[in-house]
Amino acid sequence: MGLLLASASPRRQELLRLITKDFTVLPAAVEESLPPALSAEEAAQYLARKKAAAVSAQHPKDLVLGSDTTVLLGDQILGKPGTPERAAEMLRLLSGKTHRVITGVALARGGVLRSFQSETAVTFYPLSEEEIAAYVATGEPLDKAGGYGIQGYGALLVKEIAGDFYSVMGLPVAQTARMLAAFPPANP
């Protein structure tokens, strides 16, 4: 029985390798829509659970790790911008402000599903239009929640964080390692 990572994210793979090298990547094919009554704070954990459950249904003997990260400014979720224009808009919104990054993590095997979420406050420096344009030109923000990657050039935008740095990258490593260690063993 192995560990399956229900994510194609290279960052999550890199971070999971800090815990174990023994896992297989098997991205979850799920619709990332949210129920209307779900709060923005619950979105990351909900999607992590949905991903882990979907892969676990196909591989019930394996331990499946699902994860999802949301960036919140107030109660507004800032997803992946996809276009340079939308990335610049997001960066203008985040400029000089503190926002929250919530990463949900779920483990599933044989009908058992456990999850948690980690929240980190990230404060950006006030950004000039030149700084925004230069960062967007790197191409880095297009596929990142909130329009930035703290582990790359986006580090130049961040004034401070309060919480788990790795959670902002997409997987709270220490907390995930402890959850993996405490997960009930598989039934024979």
Secondary structure, 3 states (H helix, E strand, C coil): CCEEECCCCHHHHHHHCCCCCCCEECCCCCCCCCCCCCCHHHHHHHHHHHHHHHHHHHCCCCEEEEEEEEEEECCEEECCCCCHHHHHHHHHHHCCCEEEEEEEEEEEECCEEEEEEEEEEEEECCCCHHHHHHHHHCCHHHHCHHHCCCCCHHHHHEEEEECCHHHHHCCCHHHHHHHHHHCCCCCC
